[in-house]
Amino acid sequence: MRSMRQALAVFGISTVLSGSALLVQAQSVPSFSVQASAADLLNQGQAKAKRGDYQGAIAAYTQALQVSESSIKSLDDSITRHQLFLQETQALKQLETDLADATAGDL
């Protein structure tokens, strides 16, 4: 944990010194609410349709689509956060290399 704080401090200082800014979004804490999966809702819709409950089937299918869209959005957000993390990691490695080169040049 300490090394992570140090790395973030070095990265922050280097960002300020280089005059560039990097947007970092806070990651929200995942909620653990009980929610039916899209497959469960699809099965419910099919069962309701077989029973003749077409309004219920439409409602279940609509919920399945909403859950699917939400899952896709969450996955996309996770990918974006991962890409930002990789960029930050690469920037830190480059900074370490630059600092080592600068220090070696002073010797």
Backbone bond lengths (Angstrom), bond angles and torsions (degrees), N, CA, C in turn:
res aa  C-N    CA-C-N  psi(-1)  N-CA   C-N-CA  omega(-1)  CA-C   N-CA-C  phi
1 M - - - 1.439 - - 1.533 110.07 -
2 R 1.335 115.96 -40.11 1.459 120.18 -179.35 1.524 110.80 -63.99
3 S 1.336 115.93 -41.31 1.465 118.86 -179.94 1.523 110.95 -65.65
4 M 1.328 117.14 -32.61 1.457 120.48 177.50 1.528 109.82 -66.50
5 R 1.332 116.96 -42.28 1.470 120.66 178.13 1.525 110.02 -63.17
6 Q 1.328 116.02 -42.35 1.462 119.52 179.22 1.530 110.68 -63.46
7 A 1.310 115.36 -42.67 1.464 119.89 179.91 1.520 110.35 -62.87
8 L 1.331 116.81 -42.64 1.463 120.28 178.95 1.520 110.83 -65.86
9 A 1.321 117.22 -38.76 1.462 120.68 178.22 1.523 110.41 -62.98
10 V 1.332 116.52 -46.68 1.465 120.77 179.12 1.518 110.14 -62.40
11 F 1.305 116.21 -42.37 1.463 120.36 179.61 1.518 110.43 -63.73
12 G 1.327 116.85 -43.40 1.464 120.52 179.13 1.512 111.79 -62.26
13 I 1.315 116.74 -44.21 1.464 120.80 179.07 1.530 110.55 -63.28
14 S 1.319 115.73 -43.65 1.465 118.69 -179.35 1.521 111.16 -66.22
15 T 1.314 116.85 -34.59 1.464 120.22 178.40 1.515 110.32 -65.37
16 V 1.327 116.65 -44.43 1.461 120.48 178.91 1.522 110.30 -64.47
17 L 1.332 117.42 -45.29 1.457 121.12 -178.65 1.520 112.63 -65.48
18 S 1.312 116.74 -33.46 1.464 119.27 -178.85 1.517 112.02 -81.32
19 G 1.333 117.01 -11.97 1.455 120.68 177.91 1.512 113.63 81.03
20 S 1.294 117.13 6.28 1.465 119.23 178.39 1.512 109.36 -106.26
21 A 1.292 115.07 153.49 1.462 120.64 179.31 1.517 108.58 -121.54
22 L 1.295 115.77 144.07 1.459 121.74 179.41 1.517 107.98 -122.29
23 L 1.305 116.48 125.98 1.451 121.33 -179.91 1.522 109.04 -81.07
24 V 1.310 115.87 123.32 1.452 121.20 178.11 1.514 107.52 -123.06
25 Q 1.303 116.42 124.14 1.452 120.76 -179.37 1.510 109.31 -95.90
26 A 1.328 114.58 139.12 1.462 119.38 177.61 1.520 108.55 -70.34
27 Q 1.293 115.13 139.91 1.450 120.43 179.10 1.514 108.54 -87.19
28 S 1.301 116.25 126.71 1.448 119.50 179.87 1.526 110.03 -76.06
29 V 1.298 114.72 152.32 1.460 120.63 178.44 1.517 107.76 -77.19
30 P 1.316 117.98 128.34 1.463 119.52 -178.16 1.520 110.86 -64.68
31 S 1.321 114.52 141.35 1.457 118.52 177.47 1.524 108.57 -89.77
32 F 1.296 115.31 150.14 1.456 120.34 -177.25 1.527 110.56 -113.51
33 S 1.329 116.09 40.84 1.448 119.16 179.29 1.528 109.15 -73.13
34 V 1.300 115.22 151.67 1.461 120.50 179.40 1.522 107.17 -81.22
35 Q 1.313 115.89 118.57 1.449 121.17 -178.20 1.524 108.18 -139.26
36 A 1.308 115.19 136.84 1.458 119.79 179.64 1.524 109.25 -69.73
37 S 1.313 116.26 143.79 1.462 120.10 177.37 1.523 109.40 -75.60
38 A 1.322 114.94 163.50 1.457 119.60 179.03 1.527 110.48 -60.48
39 A 1.323 117.21 -37.77 1.472 120.58 179.31 1.529 110.65 -65.21
40 D 1.352 116.52 -41.15 1.470 119.83 177.62 1.522 110.72 -61.57
41 L 1.329 115.67 -43.84 1.470 119.71 -179.60 1.522 111.29 -67.07
42 L 1.317 117.13 -36.52 1.463 120.52 176.45 1.524 110.21 -63.46
43 N 1.332 116.84 -43.85 1.473 120.85 177.24 1.524 111.22 -62.02
44 Q 1.330 116.43 -40.99 1.467 119.96 178.07 1.527 110.21 -62.66
45 G 1.328 115.62 -42.20 1.467 119.80 178.65 1.518 111.98 -61.87
46 Q 1.322 116.00 -42.05 1.457 119.38 179.14 1.525 111.41 -65.55
47 A 1.321 116.37 -40.64 1.471 120.28 179.29 1.527 110.12 -64.82
48 K 1.327 117.00 -41.50 1.469 120.45 179.37 1.522 110.92 -66.13
49 A 1.323 116.73 -38.90 1.462 119.95 178.86 1.523 110.90 -64.58
50 K 1.341 117.38 -39.96 1.470 120.93 178.10 1.518 111.64 -63.04
51 R 1.352 116.00 -32.89 1.470 120.37 178.67 1.521 112.39 -82.07
52 G 1.333 116.88 -4.97 1.455 120.18 -179.58 1.521 113.40 90.04
53 D 1.311 118.04 4.91 1.464 122.33 178.11 1.525 108.26 -87.44
54 Y 1.331 115.02 76.45 1.456 119.93 -174.01 1.527 112.66 -70.29
55 Q 1.329 117.05 -35.34 1.470 119.76 176.90 1.532 109.60 -63.53
56 G 1.335 116.27 -43.81 1.457 120.67 177.98 1.519 111.85 -63.99
57 A 1.329 115.91 -38.17 1.465 120.66 178.80 1.530 110.34 -64.13
58 I 1.335 115.67 -44.62 1.469 119.97 178.73 1.523 110.21 -61.36
59 A 1.340 116.50 -42.23 1.465 120.12 178.97 1.534 110.94 -62.46
60 A 1.322 117.01 -42.72 1.472 120.78 179.41 1.532 110.85 -65.95
61 Y 1.338 116.81 -42.10 1.462 120.41 178.64 1.538 110.39 -63.87
62 T 1.327 116.30 -40.20 1.469 120.92 178.61 1.523 110.42 -62.58
63 Q 1.334 116.49 -43.58 1.465 120.11 177.76 1.529 110.84 -63.76
64 A 1.317 117.02 -38.99 1.468 120.79 179.02 1.530 110.23 -61.08
65 L 1.311 116.42 -41.76 1.467 120.28 178.02 1.528 111.25 -64.74
66 Q 1.341 116.62 -40.71 1.462 120.35 179.47 1.530 111.05 -64.86
67 V 1.325 116.72 -42.12 1.471 120.48 178.83 1.521 109.53 -64.07
68 S 1.322 117.31 -41.53 1.466 121.03 179.81 1.522 110.80 -62.84
69 E 1.336 116.93 -45.26 1.460 120.85 179.53 1.531 110.33 -62.47
70 S 1.327 116.40 -41.26 1.459 121.08 179.34 1.526 110.60 -63.84
71 S 1.328 116.69 -41.48 1.463 121.02 179.21 1.524 111.36 -64.34
72 I 1.313 116.28 -40.79 1.461 121.03 178.89 1.524 109.84 -64.76
73 K 1.330 117.39 -43.16 1.466 121.76 178.78 1.526 110.32 -62.94
74 S 1.329 117.33 -42.95 1.461 121.21 179.00 1.523 110.84 -62.78
75 L 1.318 116.50 -42.42 1.465 120.87 178.71 1.526 110.37 -63.54
76 D 1.323 117.03 -43.20 1.458 121.29 178.78 1.530 110.42 -61.71
77 D 1.337 116.94 -42.64 1.468 120.78 177.91 1.523 110.96 -62.74
78 S 1.329 116.88 -40.56 1.466 120.57 178.67 1.519 111.22 -63.92
79 I 1.309 116.98 -40.95 1.463 121.29 178.57 1.530 109.90 -63.27
80 T 1.327 116.82 -43.45 1.458 121.08 179.27 1.527 110.88 -61.59
81 R 1.349 116.79 -44.99 1.466 120.32 178.50 1.526 110.65 -62.30
82 H 1.316 116.69 -39.74 1.473 120.79 179.36 1.529 110.42 -64.64
83 Q 1.321 116.98 -42.04 1.463 120.56 179.15 1.527 110.62 -63.40
84 L 1.332 117.48 -41.49 1.466 120.61 177.17 1.523 110.53 -62.28
85 F 1.329 116.54 -41.83 1.455 120.86 178.81 1.531 110.35 -60.94
86 L 1.327 116.73 -44.27 1.466 120.35 179.29 1.529 111.55 -62.98
87 Q 1.337 116.30 -40.05 1.461 119.61 177.89 1.527 110.76 -63.63
88 E 1.332 116.04 -42.33 1.458 120.24 179.06 1.530 110.47 -64.80
89 T 1.321 116.63 -40.91 1.461 120.83 178.92 1.523 110.72 -63.01
90 Q 1.313 116.62 -43.51 1.467 120.20 178.23 1.524 111.07 -64.42
91 A 1.337 116.91 -38.67 1.462 120.68 178.07 1.523 110.70 -64.74
92 L 1.329 116.99 -39.90 1.465 120.70 177.80 1.524 111.22 -64.56
93 K 1.316 117.00 -42.66 1.471 120.18 178.16 1.520 110.86 -62.60
94 Q 1.323 116.16 -41.28 1.464 120.07 178.27 1.522 110.48 -65.04
95 L 1.320 116.90 -39.55 1.458 121.23 177.89 1.520 110.90 -62.76
96 E 1.334 116.32 -43.52 1.463 120.27 178.04 1.533 110.66 -60.64
97 T 1.316 116.51 -42.14 1.467 120.94 178.53 1.528 110.38 -64.01
98 D 1.332 115.74 -45.68 1.465 120.09 179.80 1.522 111.57 -62.26
99 L 1.338 116.42 -41.71 1.464 120.14 179.26 1.530 110.74 -65.71
100 A 1.323 116.37 -40.50 1.465 120.27 178.85 1.527 109.99 -64.60
101 D 1.330 117.12 -42.02 1.460 121.17 178.77 1.523 111.02 -64.97
102 A 1.330 116.36 -41.77 1.457 120.63 179.64 1.528 110.79 -65.55
103 T 1.318 116.86 -40.01 1.460 121.86 179.22 1.522 109.83 -67.09
104 A 1.298 117.23 -41.72 1.469 121.35 179.20 1.522 110.83 -64.84
105 G 1.313 116.82 -33.97 1.456 121.30 179.44 1.511 112.22 -70.66
106 D 1.339 117.22 -26.15 1.460 121.32 179.90 1.515 112.13 -78.53
107 L 1.329 116.70 -19.24 1.469 119.83 -177.13 1.469 112.58 -76.34
